[in-house]
Amino acid sequence: MAAADTATVDARTPPATEVDAPAIEAQDEGDPSDIYVGVISTDPEARPPVFKSTVHELVCVLMLAFAPAMNSAGQGSLQLALPTISKYFEIQGAALSWTITSYSLVTGSTILLMARLADILGRKRVLLISYGWYAVFALIQGFIKNDIAFDSMRGLQAFAGAAGPPAAVGILGVIYPAGRRKNKAMAAFAAGAPLGFIMGIVTSGICTEFLGWKAILFFFAIVYGTFAIAGIFVFPSDEVSFAIANRIVKATGGQGLVPVKRDWTTNLMLLKNLDYQNRGGAPSGWGTPYIIAILIVGILIVGLFVAWEFYVKNPLMPMFIWKYPGFALCMLLVLCGWMNFQGVLIYFTSLSMQNIRKYSPILTTAAMLPQATTGIVVNIVAAFVMHIIPGRILMIIAMCAFMTSALLWALQPLHITYWAMTLPALMTLVVGADLAYNVGNQFSLSIVPPNLKSTAAGIFNVTTQLAASIGIAASTAIVTSQIGIDIDGQPPEILHRGYRCAYWFAVGVAGVGIIGSLFLKVGTQGAKGQTDNGEGKPGSVTAGAKQKETIGDEEQNHTSFAEDRIVNSDIAAANDVVESKEKL
């Protein structure tokens, strides 16, 4: 082997002259992206050969869509049942919001770890475990009678929510080449998040009204337990990646996963600090000394995590991914959108309907059903226009929809018919959520090589989960500062005044999103002749000028793509260690 090949390659600063050759060599050695080699269609409009029939393909995509639905359905179902849960556990205010945020915080703090493990250990294996894990802890929660224990089980259940979506979207990202068929599959997958939320509130309304709120948990335990078993036969196999993982661990003496362990410790520390901040109950609010101290420590830990990711050879969140044109801005816009969607508007919509309008759980479900039909229509439209309309335009529309929904809630009088402002607010909200999810999800997948699809999906899902937690925490703090923690017995006028403050906060966040979307440079997705990395094939209509509208110029994308493969190849890292040991 040539000296250039045997030299240890620094993953953080690969020499420009050695980018392509070592990357190709690492790929030949057994990159995780090879798990479907020989079964990936080169025709973007043909059914991938991993599926035995069109029915098999449809069933697989549907079951994969239940991965993002895992989070949104669980959140939606419990949000609608919050007033009932409040009475059952005798909690309210910040303690009640912890019922939702305990799940979001754990998911957001561990999703990068789970995404990386999905890339290493096998996406199908991780996805099946996540479905089974979710079902088991949903079942356990149904028998708990203490709010702290319930929140703890919700946190443990959240590991499934962190592992499932990156693994599922990684499977789709690798199987489907760029094209209209992939757009349709990804749109169907993206529909899982908002429609899963609607499924959650429908289930919640029926169960809470007629069976008791804990029936919600038993229902989802049955659903995901069934999927965990059926997925063994439906999801495409990726057995090769398990052998790759074994070789990495053996070759490095376990050191290949050391960064994972250290970053996991950092995530736990960050989660604990967020726990203290979100629990509330401080005697002087934000002026309480230990709250300020914990906030500072939390920010420092985030900084240490980022510094560690720059230092470690195989990071959970490769920092170079933020250098792709438009990626950081796109994630900021998704953050703004999800702070509005799940962090403020949906959370207080359920409370407003039941605490102010005095709707029953089943009537609240009926009032929110138009979101489901709107979401279906929006995802169908997105599937057929993403290869025509640039992502920048779609994201601007999404941010404007968030702003419209927030304004309709903020300006809504206390006594007004549901049809005048509430219905339009609900429908425009889901327009924003579905478009933002489709654009952000597709874009994050299109800029990375196959072996990092799950990692990119993990970063995207971290953004959505932490956005929900931040939104709920911030808006709850705002409302509490206006009307106090104790809402029992408060007249509708007082509650309405407090909730409107949260809605105006959502207006401000949406305003930031609109301004940012004007500078976003994301083009069409899946246009004819376009590759997964956003490049136009030679001689195609998307080459040249249109390519610059999509993700970036060809030279920069080619360099980044080759750099990604060497920086993030666990096989290359393992081989470096082996070669060093042989020299010694």
C-alpha positions as CSV (number, residue, x, y, z in Angstrom):
1,M,0.0,0.0,0.0
2,A,1.3,3.5,-0.8
3,A,2.5,5.7,1.9
4,A,-0.3,8.1,1.3
5,D,-2.8,5.3,1.8
6,T,-1.3,4.0,5.0
7,A,-0.9,7.4,6.7
8,T,-3.4,8.2,9.4
9,V,-5.9,10.6,8.1
10,D,-7.1,13.4,10.3
11,A,-10.8,13.3,10.0
12,R,-11.2,17.0,10.9
13,T,-8.8,18.4,8.3
14,P,-8.5,16.1,5.3
15,P,-5.9,17.2,2.7
16,A,-7.6,18.4,-0.4
17,T,-5.4,16.2,-2.6
18,E,-6.3,13.0,-0.8
19,V,-10.0,13.5,-0.4
20,D,-11.3,11.3,-3.3
21,A,-8.9,8.3,-3.2
22,P,-9.2,7.4,0.5
23,A,-12.9,8.1,0.5
24,I,-13.4,5.6,-2.4
25,E,-11.2,3.1,-0.6
26,A,-13.2,3.5,2.6
27,Q,-16.4,3.0,0.6
28,D,-15.0,-0.2,-0.9
29,E,-14.1,-1.5,2.6
30,G,-17.7,-1.7,3.6
31,D,-19.3,1.7,4.2
32,P,-22.8,1.5,5.8
33,S,-24.2,3.0,2.7
34,D,-23.4,-0.3,1.0
35,I,-26.3,-2.1,2.8
36,Y,-28.5,-1.9,-0.2
37,V,-25.9,-2.3,-3.0
38,G,-27.3,-4.1,-5.9
39,V,-30.9,-3.5,-4.9
40,I,-31.1,0.3,-5.5
41,S,-32.8,1.3,-8.7
42,T,-31.0,3.6,-11.1
43,D,-34.4,4.7,-12.6
44,P,-35.8,7.4,-10.3
45,E,-39.3,6.6,-11.4
46,A,-39.2,2.9,-11.0
47,R,-40.2,0.9,-7.9
48,P,-37.1,0.1,-5.9
49,P,-36.1,-3.6,-6.3
50,V,-36.1,-4.1,-2.5
51,F,-39.9,-4.1,-2.7
52,K,-41.6,-7.2,-4.0
53,S,-44.7,-5.3,-5.2
54,T,-46.3,-1.9,-5.2
55,V,-48.4,-3.1,-2.3
56,H,-45.3,-4.0,-0.4
57,E,-43.9,-0.5,-1.1
58,L,-47.0,1.3,0.0
59,V,-47.3,-0.7,3.3
60,C,-43.6,-0.2,4.0
61,V,-43.8,3.6,3.5
62,L,-46.9,3.8,5.6
63,M,-45.3,1.9,8.5
64,L,-42.2,4.1,8.2
65,A,-44.4,7.2,8.4
66,F,-45.5,6.0,11.9
67,A,-41.9,6.8,13.1
68,P,-42.4,10.6,13.1
69,A,-46.0,9.9,14.1
70,M,-44.7,8.2,17.2
71,N,-43.7,11.6,18.6
72,S,-46.5,13.8,17.4
73,A,-49.3,11.3,18.1
74,G,-48.1,10.8,21.7
75,Q,-47.8,14.6,22.2
76,G,-51.2,15.4,20.6
77,S,-53.0,12.7,22.5
78,L,-51.8,13.9,25.9
79,Q,-52.1,17.6,25.1
80,L,-55.8,17.2,24.5
81,A,-56.1,15.2,27.7
82,L,-54.2,17.8,29.8
83,P,-57.2,19.1,31.7
84,T,-58.1,15.5,32.7
85,I,-54.5,14.6,33.6
86,S,-54.3,17.8,35.7
87,K,-57.2,16.7,37.8
88,Y,-56.0,13.0,38.0
89,F,-52.5,13.9,39.3
90,E,-53.6,17.1,41.0
91,I,-51.0,19.2,39.2
92,Q,-51.1,22.4,37.0
93,G,-48.9,25.1,35.5
94,A,-45.3,24.2,35.0
95,A,-45.7,20.7,36.6
96,L,-48.5,20.0,34.1
97,S,-46.4,21.1,31.1
98,W,-43.7,18.7,32.2
99,T,-46.1,15.9,31.0
100,I,-45.3,17.0,27.5
101,T,-41.8,18.5,27.8
102,S,-40.3,15.4,29.6
103,Y,-40.7,13.5,26.3
104,S,-39.5,16.3,24.0
105,L,-36.4,17.1,26.1
106,V,-35.2,13.5,26.2
107,T,-35.9,13.0,22.5
108,G,-34.1,16.2,21.6
109,S,-31.1,15.4,23.8
110,T,-30.6,11.8,22.5
111,I,-31.7,11.9,18.9
112,L,-28.1,12.6,17.5
113,L,-26.8,9.6,19.5
114,M,-29.7,7.4,18.2
115,A,-29.2,8.6,14.6
116,R,-25.5,7.8,14.7
117,L,-26.2,4.3,16.1
118,A,-28.8,3.8,13.3
119,D,-26.1,4.5,10.8
120,I,-23.7,2.1,12.5
121,L,-25.8,-0.7,13.8
122,G,-28.4,-0.9,11.1
123,R,-31.5,1.2,10.5
124,K,-34.0,-1.6,10.3
125,R,-32.8,-3.1,13.6
126,V,-32.9,0.3,15.4
127,L,-36.3,1.1,14.0
128,L,-37.8,-2.3,15.2
129,I,-36.3,-1.8,18.6
130,S,-37.8,1.7,18.8
131,Y,-41.3,0.5,18.0
132,G,-41.1,-2.2,20.5
133,W,-39.6,0.1,23.2
134,Y,-42.4,2.7,22.6
135,A,-45.1,0.0,23.0
136,V,-43.6,-1.3,26.3
137,F,-43.3,2.0,28.0
138,A,-46.8,3.1,26.8
139,L,-48.1,0.0,28.5
140,I,-46.2,0.8,31.7
141,Q,-47.5,4.3,31.8
142,G,-51.0,3.1,31.8
143,F,-50.6,1.6,35.3
144,I,-48.8,4.6,37.0
145,K,-50.6,6.7,39.6
146,N,-47.9,9.3,40.4
147,D,-47.1,12.2,38.2
148,I,-43.3,12.1,38.8
149,A,-43.1,8.4,38.0
150,F,-45.4,9.1,34.9
151,D,-43.0,11.8,33.7
152,S,-40.0,9.6,34.2
153,M,-41.6,6.8,32.1
154,R,-42.4,9.4,29.5
155,G,-38.7,10.3,29.4
156,L,-37.7,6.6,29.0
157,Q,-40.3,6.2,26.3
158,A,-38.7,9.1,24.5
159,F,-35.6,7.0,23.6
160,A,-37.9,5.3,21.0
161,G,-38.9,8.7,19.7
162,A,-35.3,9.6,19.3
163,A,-34.3,6.4,17.5
164,G,-37.3,5.8,15.2
165,P,-37.5,8.8,12.8
166,P,-33.8,9.0,11.8
167,A,-33.7,5.3,11.2
168,A,-36.9,5.4,9.1
169,V,-36.0,8.4,7.0
170,G,-32.5,6.9,6.5
171,I,-34.0,3.8,5.0
172,L,-36.1,5.9,2.5
173,G,-33.2,8.3,1.8
174,V,-30.9,5.4,0.7
175,I,-33.5,3.3,-1.2
176,Y,-35.0,6.0,-3.4
177,P,-32.8,7.9,-5.9
178,A,-33.7,11.6,-6.4
179,G,-36.8,11.9,-8.5
180,R,-40.6,12.4,-8.3
181,R,-41.1,8.9,-6.8
182,K,-38.9,9.9,-4.0
183,N,-40.7,13.1,-3.5
184,K,-44.0,11.2,-3.1
185,A,-42.5,8.7,-0.7
186,M,-40.9,11.5,1.4
187,A,-44.1,13.5,1.3
188,A,-46.0,10.5,2.6
189,F,-43.4,10.1,5.3
190,A,-43.5,13.8,6.2
191,A,-47.3,13.5,6.6
192,G,-46.7,11.1,9.5
193,A,-45.8,14.0,11.8
194,P,-48.8,16.3,11.5
195,L,-51.3,13.5,10.7
196,G,-49.9,11.5,13.6
197,F,-50.7,14.5,15.8
198,I,-54.3,14.5,14.5
199,M,-54.5,10.8,15.1
200,G,-53.4,11.4,18.6
201,I,-56.1,14.0,19.4
202,V,-58.8,11.9,17.8
203,T,-57.8,8.9,19.8
204,S,-57.5,11.1,22.9
205,G,-61.0,12.6,22.4
206,I,-62.7,9.3,22.1
207,C,-60.8,7.6,24.9
208,T,-61.0,10.5,27.3
209,E,-64.7,11.0,26.7
210,F,-65.8,7.3,26.8
211,L,-63.0,5.1,28.2
212,G,-60.7,7.1,30.4
213,W,-57.5,8.9,29.4
214,K,-55.2,6.0,30.1
215,A,-56.9,4.0,27.3
216,I,-54.9,6.3,25.0
217,L,-51.7,4.7,26.2
218,F,-53.0,1.1,25.8
219,F,-54.1,2.0,22.3
220,F,-50.6,3.1,21.2
221,A,-49.0,0.1,22.9
222,I,-51.1,-2.2,20.7
223,V,-50.4,-0.2,17.5
224,Y,-46.6,0.0,17.9
225,G,-46.3,-3.5,19.3
226,T,-48.0,-4.7,16.2
227,F,-45.7,-2.7,13.9
228,A,-42.6,-4.0,15.8
229,I,-43.6,-7.5,14.8
230,A,-44.8,-6.8,11.3
231,G,-41.8,-4.6,10.5
232,I,-39.6,-7.8,10.6
233,F,-41.2,-8.9,7.4
234,V,-42.0,-5.5,5.8
235,F,-38.9,-3.3,6.2
236,P,-35.9,-3.9,3.8
237,S,-33.0,-5.8,5.4
238,D,-29.7,-4.2,6.2
239,E,-27.8,-7.1,7.8
240,V,-24.4,-6.1,6.4
241,S,-24.2,-3.0,8.7
242,F,-24.2,-5.2,11.8
243,A,-21.0,-6.9,10.6
244,I,-19.5,-3.5,9.9
245,A,-20.3,-2.4,13.4
246,N,-18.7,-5.5,14.9
247,R,-15.6,-4.9,12.9
248,I,-15.4,-1.3,14.0
249,V,-15.7,-2.2,17.7
250,K,-13.2,-5.1,17.4
251,A,-10.6,-3.1,15.4
252,T,-10.7,-0.1,17.8
253,G,-11.0,-2.1,21.0
254,G,-14.3,-0.3,21.6
255,Q,-12.8,3.2,21.0
256,G,-14.9,3.7,17.9
257,L,-17.9,4.3,20.2
258,V,-16.1,6.4,22.8
259,P,-17.3,9.7,21.3
260,V,-20.8,8.4,21.5
261,K,-20.4,7.6,25.2
262,R,-18.9,11.0,26.0
263,D,-21.5,12.9,24.0
264,W,-24.2,10.9,25.7
265,T,-22.8,12.2,29.1
266,T,-22.9,15.7,27.8
267,N,-26.5,15.3,26.6
268,L,-27.5,13.9,30.0
269,M,-26.0,17.0,31.8
270,L,-27.8,19.3,29.4
271,L,-31.1,17.5,30.0
272,K,-30.7,17.8,33.8
273,N,-30.2,21.5,33.6
274,L,-33.2,22.0,31.3
275,D,-35.1,19.9,33.8
276,Y,-34.4,22.4,36.6
277,Q,-35.3,25.3,34.5
278,N,-38.6,23.9,33.2
279,R,-39.9,22.6,36.5
280,G,-40.7,26.1,37.8
281,G,-41.6,26.9,41.4
282,A,-38.6,29.1,42.1
283,P,-39.5,31.7,44.8
284,S,-38.4,34.7,42.8
285,G,-38.9,33.3,39.3
286,W,-36.0,34.1,36.9
287,G,-34.5,36.3,39.5
288,T,-33.8,33.3,41.8
289,P,-30.0,32.8,42.1
290,Y,-30.0,29.1,41.4
291,I,-32.1,29.5,38.3
292,I,-29.6,32.0,36.8
293,A,-26.7,29.7,37.8
294,I,-28.3,26.7,36.2
295,L,-29.0,28.7,33.0
296,I,-25.4,29.7,32.8
297,V,-24.2,26.2,33.4
298,G,-26.6,24.9,30.7
299,I,-25.2,27.4,28.1
300,L,-21.7,26.4,29.0
301,I,-22.4,22.7,28.6
302,V,-23.9,23.4,25.1
303,G,-20.6,25.2,24.3
304,L,-18.6,22.3,25.6
305,F,-20.6,19.9,23.5
306,V,-20.0,21.9,20.3
307,A,-16.3,22.2,21.1
308,W,-16.1,18.4,21.7
309,E,-17.8,17.7,18.4
310,F,-15.1,19.8,16.7
311,Y,-12.4,17.8,18.5
312,V,-13.6,14.2,18.3
313,K,-12.7,12.2,15.1
314,N,-16.2,10.6,14.7
315,P,-18.7,13.1,16.0
316,L,-22.4,12.6,16.6
317,M,-23.0,16.0,14.8
318,P,-20.3,16.6,12.2
319,M,-19.8,20.4,12.3
320,F,-19.0,20.6,8.7
321,I,-22.6,19.9,7.9
322,W,-23.5,23.4,9.0
323,K,-21.2,24.8,6.2
324,Y,-23.5,23.5,3.5
325,P,-25.2,26.5,1.8
326,G,-28.6,27.2,3.5
327,F,-28.5,24.3,6.0
328,A,-28.1,26.4,9.1
329,L,-30.7,28.9,8.0
330,C,-33.1,26.1,7.1
331,M,-32.8,24.5,10.5
332,L,-33.4,28.0,12.1
333,L,-36.6,28.3,10.1
334,V,-37.8,24.8,11.1
335,L,-37.0,25.8,14.7
336,C,-39.2,28.9,14.4
337,G,-42.0,26.9,12.8
338,W,-42.1,24.1,15.4
339,M,-41.9,26.6,18.3
340,N,-45.2,27.9,16.8
341,F,-46.7,24.6,15.9
342,Q,-46.2,22.3,18.9
343,G,-44.6,24.8,21.3
344,V,-47.3,27.4,21.5
345,L,-50.4,27.2,19.2
346,I,-51.3,23.6,19.5
347,Y,-50.5,23.5,23.2
348,F,-52.7,26.4,24.1
349,T,-55.4,25.6,21.5
350,S,-56.4,22.5,23.5
351,L,-56.3,24.4,26.8
352,S,-58.3,27.3,25.3
353,M,-61.0,25.1,23.9
354,Q,-61.5,23.2,27.1
355,N,-60.8,25.9,29.8
356,I,-62.3,28.9,28.0
357,R,-64.9,27.6,25.6
358,K,-65.7,24.7,27.9
359,Y,-65.6,22.1,25.1
360,S,-65.7,18.5,26.1
361,P,-62.8,16.3,24.9
362,I,-64.8,14.8,22.1
363,L,-66.0,18.2,20.9
364,T,-62.4,19.5,21.1
365,T,-61.5,16.6,18.8
366,A,-64.2,17.5,16.3
367,A,-63.1,21.1,16.3
368,M,-59.5,20.1,15.4
369,L,-60.4,17.6,12.8
370,P,-60.2,20.1,9.9
371,Q,-56.4,20.1,10.5
372,A,-56.3,16.4,9.4
373,T,-58.0,17.0,6.0
374,T,-55.9,20.1,5.4
375,G,-52.7,18.2,6.2
376,I,-53.6,15.5,3.8
377,V,-54.2,18.0,1.0
378,V,-51.0,19.9,1.7
379,N,-48.8,16.8,1.7
380,I,-50.4,15.6,-1.6
381,V,-49.8,19.0,-3.2
382,A,-46.2,19.1,-1.8
383,A,-45.5,15.7,-3.4
384,F,-46.4,17.0,-6.8
385,V,-44.9,20.5,-6.7
386,M,-41.5,20.1,-4.9
387,H,-39.7,19.3,-8.2
388,I,-41.3,22.5,-9.8
389,I,-41.5,25.1,-7.0
390,P,-38.2,26.0,-5.2
391,G,-38.0,25.1,-1.6
392,R,-37.4,28.8,-0.8
393,I,-40.8,29.8,-2.0
394,L,-42.5,26.9,-0.2
395,M,-40.7,27.9,3.0
396,I,-41.8,31.5,2.7
397,I,-45.4,30.3,2.3
398,A,-45.0,28.1,5.4
399,M,-43.7,31.0,7.5
400,C,-46.5,33.2,6.4
401,A,-49.0,30.5,7.3
402,F,-47.5,30.3,10.8
403,M,-47.8,34.1,11.1
404,T,-51.4,34.1,9.9
405,S,-52.4,31.4,12.4
406,A,-50.7,33.2,15.3
407,L,-52.3,36.5,14.4
408,L,-55.7,34.9,14.2
409,W,-55.3,33.5,17.7
410,A,-53.8,36.7,19.1
411,L,-56.5,39.0,17.7
412,Q,-59.4,36.6,18.5
413,P,-62.0,38.1,20.8
414,L,-63.3,36.1,23.8
415,H,-66.8,35.6,22.5
416,I,-66.7,34.8,18.8
417,T,-67.9,31.8,16.7
418,Y,-65.6,29.0,16.0
419,W,-66.0,29.4,12.2
420,A,-64.8,33.0,12.1
421,M,-61.2,32.8,13.4
422,T,-60.5,29.5,15.1
423,L,-61.1,27.3,12.0
424,P,-58.9,29.4,9.7
425,A,-56.2,29.5,12.4
426,L,-56.2,25.7,12.7
427,M,-56.0,25.2,8.9
428,T,-53.3,27.7,8.2
429,L,-51.2,26.3,11.0
430,V,-51.0,22.8,9.5
431,V,-50.2,24.4,6.1
432,G,-47.1,25.9,7.6
433,A,-46.2,22.7,9.5
434,D,-46.5,20.4,6.5
435,L,-44.6,22.6,4.1
436,A,-41.8,23.4,6.5
437,Y,-41.4,19.7,7.4
438,N,-41.3,18.6,3.7
439,V,-38.8,21.3,2.7
440,G,-36.6,20.9,5.8
441,N,-36.6,17.1,5.7
442,Q,-35.9,16.8,2.0
443,F,-33.2,19.4,2.1
444,S,-31.3,17.9,5.1
445,L,-31.3,14.5,3.3
446,S,-30.3,15.8,-0.1
447,I,-26.9,17.3,1.0
448,V,-25.3,14.3,2.6
449,P,-23.9,11.0,1.4
450,P,-25.9,7.7,2.0
451,N,-24.0,6.7,5.1
452,L,-25.0,9.9,6.8
453,K,-28.7,10.0,5.9
454,S,-29.8,9.1,9.5
455,T,-27.4,11.6,11.0
456,A,-28.8,14.4,8.9
457,A,-32.3,13.3,9.8
458,G,-31.3,13.3,13.5
459,I,-30.2,16.9,13.3
460,F,-33.5,17.8,11.7
461,N,-35.5,16.0,14.3
462,V,-33.4,17.5,17.2
463,T,-34.5,20.9,15.9
464,T,-38.2,20.0,15.9
465,Q,-38.1,18.3,19.3
466,L,-36.2,21.0,21.1
467,A,-38.3,23.7,19.4
468,A,-41.4,22.2,20.9
469,S,-39.8,22.1,24.4
470,I,-38.5,25.6,24.2
471,G,-41.8,26.9,22.9
472,I,-43.8,25.3,25.6
473,A,-41.4,26.4,28.3
474,A,-41.2,30.0,27.1
475,S,-44.9,30.4,26.5
476,T,-45.9,28.8,29.8
477,A,-43.6,31.1,31.6
478,I,-45.2,34.1,29.8
479,V,-48.7,33.0,30.7
480,T,-47.8,32.2,34.3
481,S,-46.3,35.7,34.7
482,Q,-49.6,37.2,33.7
483,I,-52.2,35.0,35.5
484,G,-50.2,33.0,38.0
485,I,-49.7,29.2,38.4
486,D,-53.1,28.4,39.8
487,I,-55.6,28.4,37.0
488,D,-58.4,26.5,38.7
489,G,-61.3,28.8,39.2
490,Q,-59.9,31.5,37.1
491,P,-62.6,33.2,35.0
492,P,-62.4,32.8,31.2
493,E,-61.6,36.5,30.8
494,I,-58.4,36.1,32.8
495,L,-57.3,32.9,31.1
496,H,-58.0,34.5,27.7
497,R,-55.8,37.4,28.6
498,G,-52.9,35.1,29.6
499,Y,-53.2,32.9,26.6
500,R,-53.2,35.9,24.2
501,C,-49.7,36.8,25.6
502,A,-48.5,33.3,24.4
503,Y,-50.0,33.9,21.0
504,W,-48.2,37.3,20.6
505,F,-45.0,35.5,21.5
506,A,-45.8,33.1,18.6
507,V,-46.3,36.1,16.3
508,G,-42.8,37.4,17.1
509,V,-41.3,34.0,16.4
510,A,-43.1,33.7,13.1
511,G,-41.9,37.2,12.2
512,V,-38.3,36.0,12.6
513,G,-39.1,33.0,10.4
514,I,-40.5,35.2,7.6
515,I,-37.5,37.4,7.6
516,G,-35.1,34.4,7.5
517,S,-37.0,32.7,4.8
518,L,-36.4,35.6,2.4
519,F,-32.7,34.7,2.5
520,L,-33.0,31.0,2.1
521,K,-31.5,29.5,-1.0
522,V,-33.1,26.1,-1.5
523,G,-34.2,25.1,-5.0
524,T,-36.4,22.3,-6.3
525,Q,-36.1,18.7,-5.0
526,G,-36.2,15.7,-7.3
527,A,-36.2,17.5,-10.6
528,K,-35.4,15.5,-13.7
529,G,-31.6,14.9,-13.9
530,Q,-31.0,16.0,-10.3
531,T,-28.9,13.7,-8.0
532,D,-29.5,13.1,-4.3
533,N,-26.7,15.6,-3.6
534,G,-28.5,18.3,-5.4
535,E,-26.2,18.2,-8.5
536,G,-27.4,18.1,-12.1
537,K,-26.3,15.1,-14.1
538,P,-24.1,15.8,-17.1
539,G,-26.2,17.0,-20.0
540,S,-29.4,17.4,-17.9
541,V,-31.6,20.5,-17.8
542,T,-30.7,20.9,-14.1
543,A,-27.0,21.3,-14.7
544,G,-25.4,24.8,-14.7
545,A,-27.6,27.7,-13.7
546,K,-30.5,25.6,-12.2
547,Q,-28.0,23.7,-10.1
548,K,-27.0,26.9,-8.3
549,E,-30.6,27.5,-7.4
550,T,-30.8,24.1,-5.7
551,I,-28.1,23.7,-3.1
552,G,-24.8,25.2,-4.2
553,D,-22.3,25.2,-7.1
554,E,-21.1,21.8,-8.4
555,E,-17.5,22.2,-7.3
556,Q,-18.4,23.0,-3.7
557,N,-20.9,20.2,-3.5
558,H,-18.5,17.7,-4.9
559,T,-15.7,18.7,-2.5
560,S,-18.1,18.6,0.5
561,F,-19.6,15.2,-0.6
562,A,-16.1,13.6,-0.8
563,E,-15.0,15.2,2.4
564,D,-18.2,14.0,4.2
565,R,-17.4,10.4,3.2
566,I,-13.9,10.4,4.7
567,V,-14.7,12.5,7.7
568,N,-17.6,10.4,8.8
569,S,-16.5,6.9,7.6
570,D,-16.3,4.7,10.7
571,I,-14.6,2.1,8.6
572,A,-11.9,4.5,7.6
573,A,-11.3,5.3,11.3
574,A,-11.2,1.6,12.1
575,N,-8.7,0.9,9.4
576,D,-6.5,3.8,10.5
577,V,-6.3,2.2,14.0
578,V,-5.6,-1.3,12.6
579,E,-2.8,0.1,10.4
580,S,-1.2,2.0,13.3
581,K,-1.2,-1.2,15.4
582,E,0.4,-3.1,12.6
583,K,3.2,-0.5,12.4
584,L,3.8,-0.9,16.1
